[in-house]
Amino acid sequence: MATRGKNKANIEAVGGKKLTPATQMMGHGYDPFLSEGALKPPIFLTSTFAFESAAAGKRFFEHITGKRQGPADGLVYSRFNGPNQEIVEDRLALWDGADDALVFSSGMSAIATLMLALVGQNDVIVHSGPLYAATETLIARILSRFGVGFVDFPAGATREQIDDVLARAQALADEKGGKVALVYLESPANPTNALVDVEAVRGARDAAFVGDHKPAIAIDNTFLGPLWQQPLKQGAELVVYSLTKYAGGHSDLVAGGVAGDQRLIDIIRPMRNTIGTICDPNTAWMLLRSLETLELRMSRAGENALKVCTFLRDHPKVEGLGYLGFIADPRQQDIFNRHCSGAGSTFSLFIKGGEEESFRFLDALKIAKLAVSLGGTETLASHPAAMTHLSVPDERKKALGITDNLVRISIGIEDADDLIADFAQALDAV
């Protein structure tokens, strides 16, 4: 957030101890005495901002239009920036140790703006699979209309497989007359929880591309971030969030975020300014509220998920679990050990049977809500093959392991024993 007036410096250390993001969420980027002493930031419901002088207005617009590098050093117009949005961006960047961050009107508007900013006509995107269904649709059905191609690889791919995919992507780019513009990852993948080896992707990218042009590495970090995974440390350059999920955490807002290297944020920001995908001030204010309790909520949900999955693992009507706390594959366990600090609270439950048995389970739930989304205070359950991933072609769903007996569960902060009782009685109905 740009410094204006007599804004007090942020307190980032006390007595030589660097403060954690959880502590800094309570005040970072905000000085109460610039807002009449209000302990919490007011909601700045204004469409435009007054300039101190004509020269200041010109200087601000030089930043907005890209004639000067970096963000505007003042408030201009609410399509570009605002106090609530800038405070959220400051705090979001702290969690991942990012240079800067941007907030958007939804997770998909964040993803779309990122791709529009970084990818040009006839370029090629390399991506892991599966991705969130709307992201796959954006790449395969919408960007393809403008000549953008793509090459994908399974989430658990090895370094050698990633090397091969990048070579195929470069060959496709040469054929189309474009470039390999972006490596886009999602880890854990939605809804299978398959992990991507970000370190291997970074190594392969750096080996395959030399000189000035290296495709940016972006990763959707919604399932584990920012508490249990910080992919910038493993070599990603941008992290993408549906802030609707854990960051918002109360199922009462829709927003998205991108955090990462300043060079890339400075490319994405003008695109956001142009197409107007910034989130509104009220949503930004609600995110400020939510970020204060992010660590508490995610920790409680993670503890609950471990207890629930311990119960589900040996249940006679459960075929398997896609839970990161009980990984069976050595390759996936290795990635988890290097990349993750917790197993999260969203997982795949495989019911013995198919769609009919899964639907009976879902319809019998009493505490858990039958709804899409995840990361809220309440437990949610859904059927990806018939809901969020219905638009994915059947053959691709089969290849990605999105089966008719897969139920996606997002554990909330209720009492764990109550949740176990609910799952037990719902499984009895199968």
Contacts in CASP RR format, 6 or more apart in sequence:
PFRMAT RR
TARGET T0000
AUTHOR 0000-0000-0000
METHOD contacts of the structure
MODEL  1
MATRGKNKANIEAVGGKKLTPATQMMGHGYDPFLSEGALKPPIFLTSTFA
FESAAAGKRFFEHITGKRQGPADGLVYSRFNGPNQEIVEDRLALWDGADD
ALVFSSGMSAIATLMLALVGQNDVIVHSGPLYAATETLIARILSRFGVGF
VDFPAGATREQIDDVLARAQALADEKGGKVALVYLESPANPTNALVDVEA
VRGARDAAFVGDHKPAIAIDNTFLGPLWQQPLKQGAELVVYSLTKYAGGH
SDLVAGGVAGDQRLIDIIRPMRNTIGTICDPNTAWMLLRSLETLELRMSR
AGENALKVCTFLRDHPKVEGLGYLGFIADPRQQDIFNRHCSGAGSTFSLF
IKGGEEESFRFLDALKIAKLAVSLGGTETLASHPAAMTHLSVPDERKKAL
GITDNLVRISIGIEDADDLIADFAQALDAV
1 29 0 8 1.000
1 83 0 8 1.000
1 86 0 8 1.000
1 87 0 8 1.000
1 89 0 8 1.000
1 90 0 8 1.000
2 71 0 8 1.000
2 72 0 8 1.000
2 73 0 8 1.000
2 74 0 8 1.000
2 86 0 8 1.000
4 34 0 8 1.000
4 73 0 8 1.000
4 74 0 8 1.000
4 75 0 8 1.000
5 34 0 8 1.000
6 31 0 8 1.000
6 34 0 8 1.000
7 29 0 8 1.000
7 31 0 8 1.000
7 34 0 8 1.000
8 31 0 8 1.000
8 33 0 8 1.000
10 24 0 8 1.000
10 27 0 8 1.000
10 28 0 8 1.000
10 29 0 8 1.000
11 19 0 8 1.000
11 24 0 8 1.000
12 18 0 8 1.000
12 19 0 8 1.000
12 24 0 8 1.000
13 19 0 8 1.000
21 91 0 8 1.000
21 94 0 8 1.000
21 95 0 8 1.000
21 226 0 8 1.000
21 295 0 8 1.000
22 294 0 8 1.000
22 295 0 8 1.000
24 91 0 8 1.000
24 94 0 8 1.000
25 91 0 8 1.000
25 94 0 8 1.000
25 291 0 8 1.000
25 292 0 8 1.000
25 294 0 8 1.000
26 292 0 8 1.000
28 87 0 8 1.000
28 90 0 8 1.000
28 91 0 8 1.000
28 94 0 8 1.000
29 86 0 8 1.000
29 87 0 8 1.000
29 90 0 8 1.000
29 91 0 8 1.000
30 41 0 8 1.000
30 87 0 8 1.000
32 38 0 8 1.000
32 39 0 8 1.000
35 41 0 8 1.000
35 42 0 8 1.000
40 288 0 8 1.000
41 83 0 8 1.000
41 84 0 8 1.000
41 87 0 8 1.000
41 285 0 8 1.000
41 288 0 8 1.000
43 84 0 8 1.000
43 281 0 8 1.000
43 282 0 8 1.000
43 285 0 8 1.000
44 82 0 8 1.000
44 83 0 8 1.000
44 84 0 8 1.000
44 281 0 8 1.000
45 281 0 8 1.000
45 282 0 8 1.000
46 78 0 8 1.000
46 281 0 8 1.000
47 77 0 8 1.000
47 78 0 8 1.000
48 76 0 8 1.000
48 77 0 8 1.000
48 78 0 8 1.000
49 74 0 8 1.000
49 75 0 8 1.000
49 76 0 8 1.000
49 77 0 8 1.000
49 82 0 8 1.000
51 57 0 8 1.000
51 60 0 8 1.000
56 74 0 8 1.000
57 76 0 8 1.000
59 68 0 8 1.000
59 73 0 8 1.000
60 72 0 8 1.000
60 73 0 8 1.000
60 74 0 8 1.000
60 75 0 8 1.000
60 76 0 8 1.000
61 72 0 8 1.000
61 76 0 8 1.000
62 68 0 8 1.000
63 69 0 8 1.000
63 70 0 8 1.000
63 71 0 8 1.000
63 72 0 8 1.000
63 73 0 8 1.000
63 74 0 8 1.000
64 72 0 8 1.000
64 76 0 8 1.000
64 80 0 8 1.000
64 273 0 8 1.000
65 270 0 8 1.000
66 270 0 8 1.000
69 266 0 8 1.000
70 262 0 8 1.000
70 266 0 8 1.000
70 269 0 8 1.000
71 81 0 8 1.000
71 100 0 8 1.000
71 269 0 8 1.000
72 80 0 8 1.000
72 81 0 8 1.000
74 81 0 8 1.000
75 81 0 8 1.000
75 82 0 8 1.000
75 83 0 8 1.000
78 278 0 8 1.000
78 280 0 8 1.000
78 281 0 8 1.000
79 273 0 8 1.000
79 276 0 8 1.000
79 278 0 8 1.000
80 273 0 8 1.000
80 278 0 8 1.000
81 278 0 8 1.000
82 281 0 8 1.000
82 284 0 8 1.000
83 281 0 8 1.000
84 281 0 8 1.000
84 282 0 8 1.000
84 284 0 8 1.000
84 285 0 8 1.000
84 288 0 8 1.000
85 103 0 8 1.000
85 278 0 8 1.000
85 279 0 8 1.000
85 281 0 8 1.000
85 284 0 8 1.000
87 284 0 8 1.000
87 288 0 8 1.000
88 101 0 8 1.000
88 103 0 8 1.000
88 284 0 8 1.000
88 287 0 8 1.000
88 288 0 8 1.000
88 291 0 8 1.000
89 100 0 8 1.000
89 101 0 8 1.000
89 102 0 8 1.000
89 103 0 8 1.000
90 101 0 8 1.000
91 288 0 8 1.000
91 291 0 8 1.000
92 98 0 8 1.000
92 101 0 8 1.000
92 103 0 8 1.000
92 226 0 8 1.000
92 241 0 8 1.000
92 243 0 8 1.000
92 247 0 8 1.000
92 257 0 8 1.000
92 259 0 8 1.000
92 291 0 8 1.000
93 99 0 8 1.000
93 100 0 8 1.000
93 101 0 8 1.000
93 259 0 8 1.000
93 260 0 8 1.000
95 225 0 8 1.000
95 226 0 8 1.000
95 227 0 8 1.000
95 230 0 8 1.000
95 259 0 8 1.000
95 294 0 8 1.000
96 221 0 8 1.000
96 225 0 8 1.000
96 226 0 8 1.000
96 230 0 8 1.000
96 231 0 8 1.000
96 232 0 8 1.000
96 239 0 8 1.000
96 259 0 8 1.000
96 260 0 8 1.000
97 230 0 8 1.000
97 232 0 8 1.000
97 259 0 8 1.000
98 232 0 8 1.000
98 239 0 8 1.000
98 259 0 8 1.000
98 260 0 8 1.000
98 261 0 8 1.000
99 260 0 8 1.000
99 261 0 8 1.000
99 262 0 8 1.000
99 265 0 8 1.000
100 259 0 8 1.000
100 260 0 8 1.000
100 262 0 8 1.000
100 265 0 8 1.000
101 257 0 8 1.000
101 258 0 8 1.000
101 259 0 8 1.000
101 260 0 8 1.000
101 265 0 8 1.000
102 110 0 8 1.000
102 257 0 8 1.000
102 258 0 8 1.000
102 259 0 8 1.000
102 265 0 8 1.000
102 268 0 8 1.000
102 269 0 8 1.000
102 272 0 8 1.000
102 278 0 8 1.000
103 243 0 8 1.000
103 255 0 8 1.000
103 256 0 8 1.000
103 257 0 8 1.000
103 278 0 8 1.000
103 279 0 8 1.000
103 284 0 8 1.000
103 287 0 8 1.000
104 110 0 8 1.000
104 113 0 8 1.000
104 255 0 8 1.000
104 256 0 8 1.000
104 257 0 8 1.000
104 258 0 8 1.000
104 272 0 8 1.000
104 277 0 8 1.000
104 278 0 8 1.000
104 279 0 8 1.000
105 254 0 8 1.000
105 255 0 8 1.000
105 256 0 8 1.000
105 276 0 8 1.000
105 277 0 8 1.000
105 278 0 8 1.000
105 279 0 8 1.000
105 280 0 8 1.000
105 283 0 8 1.000
106 242 0 8 1.000
106 244 0 8 1.000
106 254 0 8 1.000
106 255 0 8 1.000
106 256 0 8 1.000
107 240 0 8 1.000
107 241 0 8 1.000
107 242 0 8 1.000
107 243 0 8 1.000
107 244 0 8 1.000
107 254 0 8 1.000
107 255 0 8 1.000
107 256 0 8 1.000
107 257 0 8 1.000
108 134 0 8 1.000
108 135 0 8 1.000
108 138 0 8 1.000
108 242 0 8 1.000
109 256 0 8 1.000
109 277 0 8 1.000
110 240 0 8 1.000
110 241 0 8 1.000
110 242 0 8 1.000
110 256 0 8 1.000
110 257 0 8 1.000
110 258 0 8 1.000
110 277 0 8 1.000
111 135 0 8 1.000
111 138 0 8 1.000
111 220 0 8 1.000
111 240 0 8 1.000
112 138 0 8 1.000
112 277 0 8 1.000
113 258 0 8 1.000
113 268 0 8 1.000
113 271 0 8 1.000
113 272 0 8 1.000
113 275 0 8 1.000
113 277 0 8 1.000
114 218 0 8 1.000
114 238 0 8 1.000
114 240 0 8 1.000
114 258 0 8 1.000
114 268 0 8 1.000
115 125 0 8 1.000
115 138 0 8 1.000
115 139 0 8 1.000
115 143 0 8 1.000
115 182 0 8 1.000
115 184 0 8 1.000
116 271 0 8 1.000
116 275 0 8 1.000
117 267 0 8 1.000
117 268 0 8 1.000
117 270 0 8 1.000
117 271 0 8 1.000
118 181 0 8 1.000
118 182 0 8 1.000
118 216 0 8 1.000
118 218 0 8 1.000
118 264 0 8 1.000
118 267 0 8 1.000
118 268 0 8 1.000
119 125 0 8 1.000
119 143 0 8 1.000
119 148 0 8 1.000
119 181 0 8 1.000
119 182 0 8 1.000
120 146 0 8 1.000
120 148 0 8 1.000
120 178 0 8 1.000
120 181 0 8 1.000
121 146 0 8 1.000
121 147 0 8 1.000
121 148 0 8 1.000
121 178 0 8 1.000
122 147 0 8 1.000
122 148 0 8 1.000
122 149 0 8 1.000
122 173 0 8 1.000
122 176 0 8 1.000
122 177 0 8 1.000
122 178 0 8 1.000
123 148 0 8 1.000
123 149 0 8 1.000
123 173 0 8 1.000
123 176 0 8 1.000
123 178 0 8 1.000
123 179 0 8 1.000
123 180 0 8 1.000
123 181 0 8 1.000
123 182 0 8 1.000
124 148 0 8 1.000
124 149 0 8 1.000
124 150 0 8 1.000
124 151 0 8 1.000
124 169 0 8 1.000
124 170 0 8 1.000
124 172 0 8 1.000
124 173 0 8 1.000
124 176 0 8 1.000
124 178 0 8 1.000
124 179 0 8 1.000
124 180 0 8 1.000
124 181 0 8 1.000
125 139 0 8 1.000
125 143 0 8 1.000
125 148 0 8 1.000
125 149 0 8 1.000
125 150 0 8 1.000
125 151 0 8 1.000
125 181 0 8 1.000
125 182 0 8 1.000
125 183 0 8 1.000
125 184 0 8 1.000
126 150 0 8 1.000
126 151 0 8 1.000
126 152 0 8 1.000
126 153 0 8 1.000
126 165 0 8 1.000
126 166 0 8 1.000
126 169 0 8 1.000
126 180 0 8 1.000
126 182 0 8 1.000
126 183 0 8 1.000
126 184 0 8 1.000
126 215 0 8 1.000
127 139 0 8 1.000
127 150 0 8 1.000
127 151 0 8 1.000
127 152 0 8 1.000
127 153 0 8 1.000
127 183 0 8 1.000
127 184 0 8 1.000
127 185 0 8 1.000
127 186 0 8 1.000
128 152 0 8 1.000
128 153 0 8 1.000
128 154 0 8 1.000
128 155 0 8 1.000
128 156 0 8 1.000
128 157 0 8 1.000
128 184 0 8 1.000
128 185 0 8 1.000
128 186 0 8 1.000
128 187 0 8 1.000
128 189 0 8 1.000
128 196 0 8 1.000
129 152 0 8 1.000
129 153 0 8 1.000
129 154 0 8 1.000
129 155 0 8 1.000
129 186 0 8 1.000
129 189 0 8 1.000
129 194 0 8 1.000
129 400 0 8 1.000
130 136 0 8 1.000
130 155 0 8 1.000
130 186 0 8 1.000
130 189 0 8 1.000
130 190 0 8 1.000
130 191 0 8 1.000
130 192 0 8 1.000
130 194 0 8 1.000
130 389 0 8 1.000
130 392 0 8 1.000
130 400 0 8 1.000
130 401 0 8 1.000
130 402 0 8 1.000
131 139 0 8 1.000
131 184 0 8 1.000
131 186 0 8 1.000
131 189 0 8 1.000
131 190 0 8 1.000
131 220 0 8 1.000
132 186 0 8 1.000
132 190 0 8 1.000
132 220 0 8 1.000
132 388 0 8 1.000
133 388 0 8 1.000
133 389 0 8 1.000
133 390 0 8 1.000
133 391 0 8 1.000
133 392 0 8 1.000
135 184 0 8 1.000
135 186 0 8 1.000
135 220 0 8 1.000
136 392 0 8 1.000
137 391 0 8 1.000
139 148 0 8 1.000
139 149 0 8 1.000
139 150 0 8 1.000
139 184 0 8 1.000
140 150 0 8 1.000
143 149 0 8 1.000
143 150 0 8 1.000
144 150 0 8 1.000
147 176 0 8 1.000
149 172 0 8 1.000
149 176 0 8 1.000
151 165 0 8 1.000
151 168 0 8 1.000
151 169 0 8 1.000
151 172 0 8 1.000
152 165 0 8 1.000
153 161 0 8 1.000
153 162 0 8 1.000
153 165 0 8 1.000
154 161 0 8 1.000
154 194 0 8 1.000
154 400 0 8 1.000
155 186 0 8 1.000
155 187 0 8 1.000
155 188 0 8 1.000
155 189 0 8 1.000
155 192 0 8 1.000
155 194 0 8 1.000
155 195 0 8 1.000
155 196 0 8 1.000
156 194 0 8 1.000
156 195 0 8 1.000
156 196 0 8 1.000
156 197 0 8 1.000
156 331 0 8 1.000
156 332 0 8 1.000
156 335 0 8 1.000
157 165 0 8 1.000
157 196 0 8 1.000
157 197 0 8 1.000
157 200 0 8 1.000
158 197 0 8 1.000
158 200 0 8 1.000
158 331 0 8 1.000
159 197 0 8 1.000
159 200 0 8 1.000
159 203 0 8 1.000
159 204 0 8 1.000
162 197 0 8 1.000
162 200 0 8 1.000
162 201 0 8 1.000
162 204 0 8 1.000
163 204 0 8 1.000
163 207 0 8 1.000
163 208 0 8 1.000
166 180 0 8 1.000
166 183 0 8 1.000
166 204 0 8 1.000
166 205 0 8 1.000
166 208 0 8 1.000
166 209 0 8 1.000
167 208 0 8 1.000
169 180 0 8 1.000
170 180 0 8 1.000
170 208 0 8 1.000
173 179 0 8 1.000
173 180 0 8 1.000
179 213 0 8 1.000
179 215 0 8 1.000
180 209 0 8 1.000
180 215 0 8 1.000
181 215 0 8 1.000
181 216 0 8 1.000
182 215 0 8 1.000
182 216 0 8 1.000
182 218 0 8 1.000
183 201 0 8 1.000
183 205 0 8 1.000
183 215 0 8 1.000
183 216 0 8 1.000
183 217 0 8 1.000
183 218 0 8 1.000
184 218 0 8 1.000
184 219 0 8 1.000
184 220 0 8 1.000
185 196 0 8 1.000
185 198 0 8 1.000
185 201 0 8 1.000
185 217 0 8 1.000
185 218 0 8 1.000
185 219 0 8 1.000
185 220 0 8 1.000
185 231 0 8 1.000
185 236 0 8 1.000
186 196 0 8 1.000
186 219 0 8 1.000
186 220 0 8 1.000
187 194 0 8 1.000
187 195 0 8 1.000
187 196 0 8 1.000
187 198 0 8 1.000
187 219 0 8 1.000
187 220 0 8 1.000
187 221 0 8 1.000
187 223 0 8 1.000
187 224 0 8 1.000
187 229 0 8 1.000
187 231 0 8 1.000
187 339 0 8 1.000
188 194 0 8 1.000
188 195 0 8 1.000
188 223 0 8 1.000
188 224 0 8 1.000
188 324 0 8 1.000
188 346 0 8 1.000
189 195 0 8 1.000
189 196 0 8 1.000
189 400 0 8 1.000
190 220 0 8 1.000
190 222 0 8 1.000
190 223 0 8 1.000
190 384 0 8 1.000
190 388 0 8 1.000
191 348 0 8 1.000
191 384 0 8 1.000
191 388 0 8 1.000
191 389 0 8 1.000
191 402 0 8 1.000
191 406 0 8 1.000
191 408 0 8 1.000
192 322 0 8 1.000
192 348 0 8 1.000
192 400 0 8 1.000
192 401 0 8 1.000
192 402 0 8 1.000
192 406 0 8 1.000
193 223 0 8 1.000
193 322 0 8 1.000
193 323 0 8 1.000
193 324 0 8 1.000
193 346 0 8 1.000
193 347 0 8 1.000
193 348 0 8 1.000
194 332 0 8 1.000
195 324 0 8 1.000
195 332 0 8 1.000
195 335 0 8 1.000
195 336 0 8 1.000
195 339 0 8 1.000
195 340 0 8 1.000
196 219 0 8 1.000
196 335 0 8 1.000
197 335 0 8 1.000
197 339 0 8 1.000
198 217 0 8 1.000
198 219 0 8 1.000
198 231 0 8 1.000
198 234 0 8 1.000
198 235 0 8 1.000
198 236 0 8 1.000
198 339 0 8 1.000
199 234 0 8 1.000
199 235 0 8 1.000
199 338 0 8 1.000
199 339 0 8 1.000
201 217 0 8 1.000
201 235 0 8 1.000
201 236 0 8 1.000
202 217 0 8 1.000
202 234 0 8 1.000
202 235 0 8 1.000
202 236 0 8 1.000
205 214 0 8 1.000
205 215 0 8 1.000
205 217 0 8 1.000
206 214 0 8 1.000
209 215 0 8 1.000
216 237 0 8 1.000
216 238 0 8 1.000
216 264 0 8 1.000
217 235 0 8 1.000
217 236 0 8 1.000
217 237 0 8 1.000
217 238 0 8 1.000
218 236 0 8 1.000
218 237 0 8 1.000
218 238 0 8 1.000
218 239 0 8 1.000
218 240 0 8 1.000
218 258 0 8 1.000
219 231 0 8 1.000
219 236 0 8 1.000
219 238 0 8 1.000
219 239 0 8 1.000
219 240 0 8 1.000
220 240 0 8 1.000
220 241 0 8 1.000
220 242 0 8 1.000
221 229 0 8 1.000
221 230 0 8 1.000
221 231 0 8 1.000
221 239 0 8 1.000
221 240 0 8 1.000
221 241 0 8 1.000
222 240 0 8 1.000
222 241 0 8 1.000
222 242 0 8 1.000
222 245 0 8 1.000
222 246 0 8 1.000
223 344 0 8 1.000
223 346 0 8 1.000
223 374 0 8 1.000
224 340 0 8 1.000
224 342 0 8 1.000
224 344 0 8 1.000
225 239 0 8 1.000
225 241 0 8 1.000
225 246 0 8 1.000
226 239 0 8 1.000
226 241 0 8 1.000
226 247 0 8 1.000
226 294 0 8 1.000
227 246 0 8 1.000
227 294 0 8 1.000
227 295 0 8 1.000
227 298 0 8 1.000
227 299 0 8 1.000
227 341 0 8 1.000
227 342 0 8 1.000
228 298 0 8 1.000
228 340 0 8 1.000
228 341 0 8 1.000
228 342 0 8 1.000
228 343 0 8 1.000
228 344 0 8 1.000
229 339 0 8 1.000
229 340 0 8 1.000
229 341 0 8 1.000
229 342 0 8 1.000
230 239 0 8 1.000
231 239 0 8 1.000
231 339 0 8 1.000
232 239 0 8 1.000
232 259 0 8 1.000
232 260 0 8 1.000
234 338 0 8 1.000
234 339 0 8 1.000
237 260 0 8 1.000
237 261 0 8 1.000
237 264 0 8 1.000
238 258 0 8 1.000
238 259 0 8 1.000
238 260 0 8 1.000
238 261 0 8 1.000
238 264 0 8 1.000
238 265 0 8 1.000
239 258 0 8 1.000
239 259 0 8 1.000
239 260 0 8 1.000
240 256 0 8 1.000
240 257 0 8 1.000
240 258 0 8 1.000
241 247 0 8 1.000
241 256 0 8 1.000
241 257 0 8 1.000
241 258 0 8 1.000
241 259 0 8 1.000
242 255 0 8 1.000
242 256 0 8 1.000
243 253 0 8 1.000
243 255 0 8 1.000
243 256 0 8 1.000
243 257 0 8 1.000
243 287 0 8 1.000
244 253 0 8 1.000
244 254 0 8 1.000
244 255 0 8 1.000
244 256 0 8 1.000
244 373 0 8 1.000
245 373 0 8 1.000
245 374 0 8 1.000
245 375 0 8 1.000
245 376 0 8 1.000
246 294 0 8 1.000
246 297 0 8 1.000
246 298 0 8 1.000
246 374 0 8 1.000
246 375 0 8 1.000
246 376 0 8 1.000
247 255 0 8 1.000
247 287 0 8 1.000
247 290 0 8 1.000
247 291 0 8 1.000
247 294 0 8 1.000
248 255 0 8 1.000
248 286 0 8 1.000
248 287 0 8 1.000
248 290 0 8 1.000
248 291 0 8 1.000
248 294 0 8 1.000
248 376 0 8 1.000
249 290 0 8 1.000
249 294 0 8 1.000
249 297 0 8 1.000
249 375 0 8 1.000
249 376 0 8 1.000
249 377 0 8 1.000
250 290 0 8 1.000
250 376 0 8 1.000
250 377 0 8 1.000
251 373 0 8 1.000
251 376 0 8 1.000
251 377 0 8 1.000
251 378 0 8 1.000
252 286 0 8 1.000
253 283 0 8 1.000
253 286 0 8 1.000
253 287 0 8 1.000
253 290 0 8 1.000
254 283 0 8 1.000
255 279 0 8 1.000
255 283 0 8 1.000
255 284 0 8 1.000
255 287 0 8 1.000
256 279 0 8 1.000
258 265 0 8 1.000
258 268 0 8 1.000
259 265 0 8 1.000
272 278 0 8 1.000
279 287 0 8 1.000
297 376 0 8 1.000
297 377 0 8 1.000
297 413 0 8 1.000
298 344 0 8 1.000
298 345 0 8 1.000
300 412 0 8 1.000
300 413 0 8 1.000
301 344 0 8 1.000
301 345 0 8 1.000
301 375 0 8 1.000
301 376 0 8 1.000
301 411 0 8 1.000
301 412 0 8 1.000
301 413 0 8 1.000
302 342 0 8 1.000
302 343 0 8 1.000
302 344 0 8 1.000
302 345 0 8 1.000
302 411 0 8 1.000
303 416 0 8 1.000
304 345 0 8 1.000
304 411 0 8 1.000
304 412 0 8 1.000
304 413 0 8 1.000
304 414 0 8 1.000
304 416 0 8 1.000
304 419 0 8 1.000
305 323 0 8 1.000
305 343 0 8 1.000
305 344 0 8 1.000
305 345 0 8 1.000
305 346 0 8 1.000
305 347 0 8 1.000
305 411 0 8 1.000
306 325 0 8 1.000
306 343 0 8 1.000
307 416 0 8 1.000
307 417 0 8 1.000
307 419 0 8 1.000
307 420 0 8 1.000
308 409 0 8 1.000
308 411 0 8 1.000
308 416 0 8 1.000
308 419 0 8 1.000
308 420 0 8 1.000
308 423 0 8 1.000
309 321 0 8 1.000
309 323 0 8 1.000
309 325 0 8 1.000
309 326 0 8 1.000
309 347 0 8 1.000
311 420 0 8 1.000
311 423 0 8 1.000
311 424 0 8 1.000
312 318 0 8 1.000
312 321 0 8 1.000
312 349 0 8 1.000
312 423 0 8 1.000
313 320 0 8 1.000
313 321 0 8 1.000
313 326 0 8 1.000
315 424 0 8 1.000
315 427 0 8 1.000
316 352 0 8 1.000
317 351 0 8 1.000
317 352 0 8 1.000
317 357 0 8 1.000
317 427 0 8 1.000
317 430 0 8 1.000
318 349 0 8 1.000
318 350 0 8 1.000
318 351 0 8 1.000
318 352 0 8 1.000
318 427 0 8 1.000
319 350 0 8 1.000
319 351 0 8 1.000
319 352 0 8 1.000
319 353 0 8 1.000
319 405 0 8 1.000
320 349 0 8 1.000
320 350 0 8 1.000
321 347 0 8 1.000
321 348 0 8 1.000
321 349 0 8 1.000
321 350 0 8 1.000
322 347 0 8 1.000
322 348 0 8 1.000
322 349 0 8 1.000
322 350 0 8 1.000
323 343 0 8 1.000
323 347 0 8 1.000
323 348 0 8 1.000
324 336 0 8 1.000
324 340 0 8 1.000
324 342 0 8 1.000
324 343 0 8 1.000
324 344 0 8 1.000
324 347 0 8 1.000
325 336 0 8 1.000
325 342 0 8 1.000
325 343 0 8 1.000
327 333 0 8 1.000
327 336 0 8 1.000
336 343 0 8 1.000
345 375 0 8 1.000
345 410 0 8 1.000
345 411 0 8 1.000
345 412 0 8 1.000
346 374 0 8 1.000
346 375 0 8 1.000
346 408 0 8 1.000
346 409 0 8 1.000
346 410 0 8 1.000
346 411 0 8 1.000
347 408 0 8 1.000
347 409 0 8 1.000
347 411 0 8 1.000
348 406 0 8 1.000
348 407 0 8 1.000
348 408 0 8 1.000
348 409 0 8 1.000
349 406 0 8 1.000
349 407 0 8 1.000
349 408 0 8 1.000
349 409 0 8 1.000
350 403 0 8 1.000
350 405 0 8 1.000
350 406 0 8 1.000
350 407 0 8 1.000
351 357 0 8 1.000
351 358 0 8 1.000
351 361 0 8 1.000
351 405 0 8 1.000
351 407 0 8 1.000
351 427 0 8 1.000
351 430 0 8 1.000
352 405 0 8 1.000
352 430 0 8 1.000
353 404 0 8 1.000
353 405 0 8 1.000
354 403 0 8 1.000
354 404 0 8 1.000
354 405 0 8 1.000
355 383 0 8 1.000
355 385 0 8 1.000
355 386 0 8 1.000
355 404 0 8 1.000
355 405 0 8 1.000
357 405 0 8 1.000
357 430 0 8 1.000
358 383 0 8 1.000
358 404 0 8 1.000
358 405 0 8 1.000
358 406 0 8 1.000
358 407 0 8 1.000
359 383 0 8 1.000
360 429 0 8 1.000
360 430 0 8 1.000
361 407 0 8 1.000
361 426 0 8 1.000
361 427 0 8 1.000
361 429 0 8 1.000
361 430 0 8 1.000
362 370 0 8 1.000
362 381 0 8 1.000
362 382 0 8 1.000
362 383 0 8 1.000
362 407 0 8 1.000
362 426 0 8 1.000
363 370 0 8 1.000
363 429 0 8 1.000
364 425 0 8 1.000
364 426 0 8 1.000
364 428 0 8 1.000
364 429 0 8 1.000
364 430 0 8 1.000
365 381 0 8 1.000
365 422 0 8 1.000
365 423 0 8 1.000
365 426 0 8 1.000
366 422 0 8 1.000
366 425 0 8 1.000
366 426 0 8 1.000
367 379 0 8 1.000
367 414 0 8 1.000
367 418 0 8 1.000
367 419 0 8 1.000
367 422 0 8 1.000
368 378 0 8 1.000
368 379 0 8 1.000
368 380 0 8 1.000
368 381 0 8 1.000
368 409 0 8 1.000
368 419 0 8 1.000
368 422 0 8 1.000
368 423 0 8 1.000
368 426 0 8 1.000
369 378 0 8 1.000
369 379 0 8 1.000
369 380 0 8 1.000
369 381 0 8 1.000
370 380 0 8 1.000
370 381 0 8 1.000
370 382 0 8 1.000
371 380 0 8 1.000
371 381 0 8 1.000
371 382 0 8 1.000
372 380 0 8 1.000
372 382 0 8 1.000
372 387 0 8 1.000
372 388 0 8 1.000
373 380 0 8 1.000
373 410 0 8 1.000
374 380 0 8 1.000
374 408 0 8 1.000
374 410 0 8 1.000
375 410 0 8 1.000
375 412 0 8 1.000
376 410 0 8 1.000
376 412 0 8 1.000
377 412 0 8 1.000
377 413 0 8 1.000
378 412 0 8 1.000
378 414 0 8 1.000
379 409 0 8 1.000
379 410 0 8 1.000
379 411 0 8 1.000
379 412 0 8 1.000
379 414 0 8 1.000
379 419 0 8 1.000
380 409 0 8 1.000
380 410 0 8 1.000
380 412 0 8 1.000
381 407 0 8 1.000
381 408 0 8 1.000
381 409 0 8 1.000
381 410 0 8 1.000
382 388 0 8 1.000
382 407 0 8 1.000
382 408 0 8 1.000
383 406 0 8 1.000
383 407 0 8 1.000
383 408 0 8 1.000
384 402 0 8 1.000
384 406 0 8 1.000
384 408 0 8 1.000
385 397 0 8 1.000
385 402 0 8 1.000
385 403 0 8 1.000
385 404 0 8 1.000
385 406 0 8 1.000
386 404 0 8 1.000
388 408 0 8 1.000
389 397 0 8 1.000
389 402 0 8 1.000
392 400 0 8 1.000
392 402 0 8 1.000
397 403 0 8 1.000
411 419 0 8 1.000
412 419 0 8 1.000
END
